[in-house]
Amino acid sequence: MNIIQNQKSKNPTQAALLNATESAAASRPGGSILPDVVTASAPSGVSHIRSFVHRRSHITPSQKEALDQLLPLWSLPYRKAALDLDKNFGRHAPAILEIGFGMGETTQKIAQARPQDNFLGVEVFNAGVGALLKRIDESGLTNLRIIQHDAVEVVRDMLAPASLQGIHIFFPDPWPKKRHHKRRLIQPPFVELLASRLAPGGYIHCATDWENYAEQMLEVLNGEPSLENTCSGYAERPAYRPQTKFETRGLRLGHGVWDLLFKKRQA
C-alpha cells in the first residue's frame, strides 16, 4: 500500500481531498495527479537578493516518496496571481504564513495545537518539504498547505493585502559574516511588504538564536510604521511556539534565543 492509499484508509477528510485531486487528474494529459508545480529549482530572486542558496542536500527515500506522492495534495503551485485562501483550504479561517519551516517539526506542532487556523508554509529545500509532507501524512493534518518557492516572491505575487492574521519566521539563516548581512531575510523593504499582507491586529513573530540578528530584527520591525511592538524590546517565547531540541540544547549551554512579537496597527 503506497502513501496515498494508506492515507485514504485512515483519514476520511484527506481521502475526500485525494479523490478530488485524482478526479481532476483525469482531464490532464497522461492522467497525472501532479500539478504544474514550480519548485525551488525555478529561476527566482531576479528583483531582490535571495536569503538562501541552493545546496546539495541529502534527501531520504521516505522524503522522496512523500514528495512524489503527497506534494500534489498538500502543495500549491507558485503563480503570479493572488491565492483564494478559502478555496484552497476548503474553509474560511484565519491564515498564518510560516516562512522557512525547515524540517517542519514546529510547523506540525503549531498546526495541530491550533486546528481553528489555516497554515501556509513556504520552504525552498526538497528535504524539508518532504519531511513536512511525511508529518502531514502521519498526523492526519488538514489545515496545512505548502508552497515550495522563494518566500519574497510568494508574498509579493500570491498573497493579497490584509489577507493574513499572522506571520511566523523562526530561526532564519543568520548570515553571520558582515559582508553577507544584505542576504538576511528581515530587511526594511520585505518587512514593509509583510506588513501590507497583515490584517489590522494581525501579528508577525520572529525568533533567532543570533544576538546580532535579533538586534537587526528589532531595529527593522520598530522602523516599520504600520507595526507596533507588543513588548518593550524582546518578547517571552509564546506558549504556541514549541521549544525545539536544538534550542533546548543551546539554552543549556548558555546560548540565547530572542523572540520578537509585533502587531499590525488598527487602521
C-alpha positions in Angstrom: 0.0 0.0 0.0 1.5 3.4 -1.0 1.3 6.6 1.0 -1.9 7.8 -0.8 -3.7 4.5 -0.4 -2.8 4.4 3.2 -4.0 7.9 3.8 -7.3 7.2 2.2 -7.9 4.2 4.5 -7.2 6.1 7.8 -8.5 9.7 7.3 -11.8 10.4 5.6 -11.1 14.1 5.2 -7.8 13.5 3.5 -9.4 10.8 1.4 -12.0 13.2 0.1 -9.3 15.6 -0.9 -7.3 12.9 -2.6 -10.3 11.7 -4.5 -10.9 15.2 -5.8 -7.3 15.6 -6.8 -7.4 12.3 -8.7 -10.7 13.2 -10.4 -9.1 16.5 -11.6 -6.1 14.5 -12.9 -8.3 12.6 -15.3 -8.5 15.6 -17.6 -4.7 16.1 -17.7 -2.6 14.5 -20.3 -1.5 11.1 -19.2 -3.8 11.3 -16.2 -1.0 12.6 -13.9 -2.0 13.8 -10.4 1.0 16.1 -10.4 0.1 19.7 -10.9 2.3 22.2 -12.7 4.4 22.9 -9.5 7.1 25.5 -9.7 9.7 24.3 -7.2 12.9 25.9 -5.8 14.8 25.0 -8.9 12.9 27.6 -10.9 14.5 31.0 -11.5 13.9 33.4 -8.7 15.5 36.3 -6.9 15.8 38.4 -10.1 14.4 41.5 -8.4 15.8 41.0 -4.9 18.8 39.5 -3.1 17.9 35.9 -2.1 18.2 34.9 1.5 19.0 31.3 0.6 21.4 29.5 -1.7 20.8 26.2 -3.4 23.0 23.5 -1.9 23.2 19.8 -2.5 21.4 18.2 0.5 20.7 14.6 1.4 17.1 13.5 1.0 15.9 10.2 2.4 13.9 7.7 0.4 10.9 8.3 2.5 11.1 12.1 1.9 11.4 11.5 -1.8 8.4 9.2 -1.7 6.5 11.9 0.1 7.5 14.4 -2.5 6.4 12.1 -5.3 3.1 11.1 -3.8 1.9 13.8 -1.4 3.2 17.1 -3.0 0.1 17.2 -5.4 -2.3 17.0 -2.4 -0.8 19.5 0.0 1.2 21.9 -2.2 0.1 25.0 -4.1 2.0 25.9 -7.2 3.7 29.3 -7.4 1.8 31.6 -9.7 1.7 35.4 -10.2 -1.8 35.6 -9.1 -3.4 36.1 -5.7 -4.4 33.0 -3.8 -8.0 32.3 -2.9 -7.1 31.0 0.6 -10.7 30.0 1.5 -10.9 27.9 -1.7 -7.5 26.3 -1.3 -8.2 25.3 2.3 -11.8 24.4 1.8 -13.0 26.7 4.6 -12.8 30.3 5.9 -10.4 30.6 8.8 -7.6 32.9 9.9 -4.5 32.3 7.7 -1.0 32.1 9.2 2.1 32.2 7.0 5.3 30.5 8.0 8.5 31.3 6.1 11.3 28.8 6.1 9.8 25.9 8.1 13.0 23.7 7.9 12.1 20.1 8.6 8.6 21.1 9.7 8.6 19.8 13.3 7.5 23.2 14.8 5.0 23.8 11.9 3.3 20.5 12.6 3.0 21.0 16.3 1.6 24.5 16.0 -0.9 23.4 13.3 -2.0 20.5 15.5 -2.5 22.8 18.5 -4.4 25.4 16.5 -6.9 23.5 14.3 -9.0 26.6 14.0 -6.3 28.3 11.9 -5.1 27.6 8.4 -1.3 27.4 7.9 0.6 28.2 4.8 4.3 27.0 4.9 6.9 28.3 2.4 10.2 26.5 2.0 12.6 26.0 -0.8 14.5 22.9 0.1 13.3 19.4 -1.0 14.4 17.6 2.2 12.4 20.0 4.4 9.3 19.8 2.1 9.4 16.0 2.0 9.8 15.9 5.8 6.8 18.1 6.4 4.7 16.1 3.9 5.5 13.0 5.9 4.4 14.7 9.1 1.1 15.8 7.5 0.5 12.3 6.3 1.4 10.7 9.7 -0.6 13.2 11.8 -3.7 13.5 9.6 -3.4 17.3 9.4 -5.8 19.0 7.0 -5.1 22.7 7.9 -1.7 23.0 6.3 -0.6 23.8 2.8 2.9 24.2 1.3 4.4 26.4 -1.4 7.9 25.4 -2.5 9.3 28.7 -3.8 11.1 31.9 -2.8 9.2 33.5 0.0 9.7 37.0 -1.2 8.0 36.2 -4.5 5.2 34.3 -2.8 4.3 37.1 -0.5 4.6 39.7 -3.3 2.7 37.8 -6.0 0.4 35.4 -4.3 -0.9 37.0 -1.1 -3.4 39.8 -1.2 -3.2 42.8 1.1 -4.7 42.2 4.6 -5.1 38.5 3.9 -3.1 37.2 6.8 -3.7 37.0 10.5 -0.2 36.1 11.4 3.3 35.5 10.1 6.0 33.2 11.6 9.7 33.5 10.8 11.6 31.2 13.1 15.4 30.9 13.1 16.0 32.2 9.5 19.5 31.9 8.2 21.6 34.5 10.2 24.2 35.0 7.5 26.7 35.8 10.3 29.5 37.3 8.2 29.1 41.1 7.9 29.5 41.1 4.2 26.6 38.7 3.9 24.2 40.7 6.1 22.5 42.0 3.0 21.2 38.5 2.4 19.3 38.4 5.7 15.6 38.0 5.2 14.5 40.6 7.7 15.1 43.9 5.8 13.0 47.0 5.7 11.5 46.5 2.2 10.4 43.0 2.9 9.0 43.9 6.4 7.0 46.6 4.7 5.7 44.1 2.2 4.9 41.6 5.0 3.1 44.3 7.0 0.9 45.1 4.0 -0.3 41.5 3.9 -1.3 41.5 7.5 -4.9 42.4 8.5 -5.2 45.1 11.2 -4.5 43.4 14.5 -2.5 40.6 12.9 0.9 39.7 14.2 4.4 39.0 13.0 6.5 36.7 15.2 10.3 36.3 14.6 12.8 34.2 16.6 16.5 33.9 16.3 19.5 32.5 18.3 21.9 35.1 16.9 22.0 38.2 19.1 23.3 40.5 16.3 20.4 39.3 14.0 17.9 39.8 16.9 19.2 43.4 17.2 18.7 44.0 13.5 15.2 42.4 13.6 14.2 44.7 16.4 15.5 47.8 14.6 13.8 46.9 11.3 10.5 45.9 12.9 10.5 49.1 15.1 11.2 51.1 11.9 8.0 49.9 10.1 5.3 52.5 11.0 2.4 50.1 10.5 3.7 47.8 13.2 3.8 48.1 17.0 5.9 46.1 19.4 3.7 44.1 21.9 6.6 44.3 24.4 9.3 46.8 25.4 12.0 45.1 23.5 12.1 41.3 23.1 9.2 39.0 24.0 8.9 35.9 26.1 8.5 32.8 23.9 4.8 32.5 23.3 3.3 29.2 24.5 2.3 28.3 21.0 5.9 28.2 19.8 7.3 24.8 21.0 10.9 24.7 22.1 12.9 22.6 19.8 15.5 20.0 20.8 18.2 22.2 19.2 17.0 25.2 21.1 16.8 23.3 24.4 20.4 22.1 24.0 21.6 25.6 23.1 19.9 27.2 26.2 21.5 24.5 28.4 24.9 25.6 27.0 24.1 29.2 27.8 23.2 30.3 24.3 20.4 32.9 23.9 17.2 32.9 21.9 15.3 36.1 21.1 11.6 36.3 20.2 10.0 39.4 18.7 6.3 39.8 18.5 4.8 42.8 16.6 1.2 43.6 15.7 -0.3 45.5 12.8 -1.8 48.8 13.9 -5.5 49.2 13.6 -6.4 51.3 10.5 
